[in-house]
Amino acid sequence: MPRAQANGIELEYDTFGDPANPALVLVMGLRTQMIAWEEELCGLLADQGFHVIRFDNRDCGLSTQFDHLPAPDFAAIFAGDRTTVPYTLADMALDLVGLLDALGVDKAHLVGASMGGMIAQQCAIDHSERVLSLCSIMSTTGNPAVGQPSPEALALLDQRPATTREEAVEASVAAWRVFGSPGVDEEQLRARSALAYDRAYNPAGGMRQYAAIIASPDRTPGLQGVRLPALVVHGTADTLVNPSGGQATAAAIPDAELLLVDGMGHDLPPTVWPTLVRAIRRNADRAAA
C-alpha cells in the first residue's frame, strides 16, 4: 500500500474505484486500523460512484507512530492538565486535510466511525472548504453529558495491553461480545483480529489517541456552525458510545439526518451495509443538489 506525506507525518492509505469520481474518505476509530473498513464495503461504496480512500490514522497501523513521546498522564488529563497530551483531534483533522493535499483532492465526502466520526466532525468545523458532506457513525460530540460508555464497555478501555498474539486476539473477541452487534461470527472476528495484530499492533499508540479524545473540547458549538449535508448513524444497541451521542450530534448540526439502526452495536456488521451505503449516497447527493 502507498504512503502519503501529510501534516509532517506519513499516512498509509489505499483506494477503491475510479479516481475521476468524487473522493470519499473513510476515517476509522480508536486503536483501529483502516482494514476495519472491509474491502467489500469499500467496493460497495465505489460502486455508488465514489473514489474511496481509507487510511491508517496517526499512531495506528502502518502510519507514523509517536512512540518517542512519553505516555499520557490520564489522571492529570482528567484533572485538566493537558501537558502530557501528545496531540488533539484537531491535529488528526489536519492529517486528513494533508492526505487530501497529497492526493490532489480539493474536496471530499467524509465518513468517520467512532473516533473517526469525531475527526470528521472536527474537519468539517475547521476545514469546511475541503468537505463536500459529512457522515458521522457511532460517534459523539465531545459533550461529557452524552455518548458515555456502559460500565462494562468502559472497563474494556482501561484493560492492560495484551502481551501475546493469542491474548490480543482473545481480548478483541471478548470486547466485541460486550459492544458489538448480536450474532457476529466469532471465528471471523477472531481471524480479523489476528490479521490486525499481524499487520501492526501498538497499544501505546491507542492510549495516545485516547488522550487526544478526552483532551479535545466539546464540538457542539462548532457543529452548530456546520453548513454541510450531514448524516449521523448510530446503533440502538451501542454500549461503547451511547446512542445519545449520535442524537446530540444530529441535533447540533443544522438539517442533519439521524439514522438509528435497530440492534446495531459499536460495529458495522455486513447486514447493515446496504442501508448504510444507500444513506451515504443519499447524503452525498444533497451536496450536489
ChimeraX attribute file (.defattr): number of C-alpha atoms within 10 A of each C-alpha:
attribute: neighborCount
match mode: 1-to-1
recipient: residues
	/A:1	8
	/A:2	10
	/A:3	18
	/A:4	19
	/A:5	15
	/A:6	18
	/A:7	18
	/A:8	10
	/A:9	15
	/A:10	21
	/A:11	27
	/A:12	22
	/A:13	19
	/A:14	16
	/A:15	20
	/A:16	19
	/A:17	20
	/A:18	14
	/A:19	14
	/A:20	9
	/A:21	13
	/A:22	20
	/A:23	26
	/A:24	28
	/A:25	22
	/A:26	23
	/A:27	28
	/A:28	28
	/A:29	24
	/A:30	19
	/A:31	23
	/A:32	21
	/A:33	26
	/A:34	24
	/A:35	18
	/A:36	17
	/A:37	17
	/A:38	13
	/A:39	14
	/A:40	11
	/A:41	17
	/A:42	21
	/A:43	16
	/A:44	18
	/A:45	23
	/A:46	22
	/A:47	15
	/A:48	14
	/A:49	17
	/A:50	25
	/A:51	23
	/A:52	25
	/A:53	24
	/A:54	24
	/A:55	28
	/A:56	26
	/A:57	30
	/A:58	24
	/A:59	24
	/A:60	28
	/A:61	24
	/A:62	21
	/A:63	20
	/A:64	18
	/A:65	19
	/A:66	16
	/A:67	12
	/A:68	6
	/A:69	12
	/A:70	12
	/A:71	16
	/A:72	20
	/A:73	16
	/A:74	19
	/A:75	9
	/A:76	13
	/A:77	17
	/A:78	12
	/A:79	9
	/A:80	10
	/A:81	13
	/A:82	19
	/A:83	10
	/A:84	17
	/A:85	24
	/A:86	17
	/A:87	17
	/A:88	19
	/A:89	25
	/A:90	21
	/A:91	17
	/A:92	22
	/A:93	25
	/A:94	19
	/A:95	23
	/A:96	24
	/A:97	22
	/A:98	21
	/A:99	25
	/A:100	20
	/A:101	17
	/A:102	14
	/A:103	13
	/A:104	9
	/A:105	15
	/A:106	14
	/A:107	19
	/A:108	23
	/A:109	25
	/A:110	29
	/A:111	25
	/A:112	23
	/A:113	25
	/A:114	24
	/A:115	25
	/A:116	26
	/A:117	28
	/A:118	30
	/A:119	31
	/A:120	33
	/A:121	33
	/A:122	23
	/A:123	25
	/A:124	25
	/A:125	22
	/A:126	16
	/A:127	15
	/A:128	18
	/A:129	13
	/A:130	18
	/A:131	22
	/A:132	24
	/A:133	26
	/A:134	29
	/A:135	25
	/A:136	28
	/A:137	31
	/A:138	33
	/A:139	31
	/A:140	31
	/A:141	27
	/A:142	21
	/A:143	15
	/A:144	12
	/A:145	10
	/A:146	18
	/A:147	24
	/A:148	19
	/A:149	19
	/A:150	15
	/A:151	10
	/A:152	13
	/A:153	19
	/A:154	14
	/A:155	11
	/A:156	18
	/A:157	15
	/A:158	9
	/A:159	9
	/A:160	8
	/A:161	15
	/A:162	15
	/A:163	9
	/A:164	9
	/A:165	14
	/A:166	14
	/A:167	12
	/A:168	20
	/A:169	21
	/A:170	16
	/A:171	18
	/A:172	18
	/A:173	20
	/A:174	15
	/A:175	17
	/A:176	21
	/A:177	16
	/A:178	18
	/A:179	22
	/A:180	23
	/A:181	20
	/A:182	14
	/A:183	8
	/A:184	14
	/A:185	9
	/A:186	13
	/A:187	10
	/A:188	11
	/A:189	16
	/A:190	19
	/A:191	13
	/A:192	18
	/A:193	21
	/A:194	18
	/A:195	13
	/A:196	19
	/A:197	18
	/A:198	10
	/A:199	12
	/A:200	13
	/A:201	20
	/A:202	15
	/A:203	17
	/A:204	19
	/A:205	22
	/A:206	20
	/A:207	20
	/A:208	28
	/A:209	27
	/A:210	20
	/A:211	24
	/A:212	23
	/A:213	20
	/A:214	18
	/A:215	22
	/A:216	17
	/A:217	16
	/A:218	14
	/A:219	18
	/A:220	18
	/A:221	13
	/A:222	16
	/A:223	21
	/A:224	15
	/A:225	14
	/A:226	20
	/A:227	15
	/A:228	22
	/A:229	23
	/A:230	28
	/A:231	25
	/A:232	30
	/A:233	25
	/A:234	30
	/A:235	25
	/A:236	20
	/A:237	20
	/A:238	26
	/A:239	23
	/A:240	27
	/A:241	25
	/A:242	23
	/A:243	26
	/A:244	20
	/A:245	24
	/A:246	30
	/A:247	23
	/A:248	21
	/A:249	33
	/A:250	24
	/A:251	17
	/A:252	19
	/A:253	23
	/A:254	16
	/A:255	14
	/A:256	20
	/A:257	19
	/A:258	20
	/A:259	19
	/A:260	18
	/A:261	16
	/A:262	12
	/A:263	13
	/A:264	22
	/A:265	26
	/A:266	25
	/A:267	21
	/A:268	20
	/A:269	15
	/A:270	13
	/A:271	9
	/A:272	14
	/A:273	15
	/A:274	12
	/A:275	12
	/A:276	19
	/A:277	18
	/A:278	14
	/A:279	18
	/A:280	23
	/A:281	15
	/A:282	13
	/A:283	23
	/A:284	25
	/A:285	13
	/A:286	13
	/A:287	15
	/A:288	9
	/A:289	5
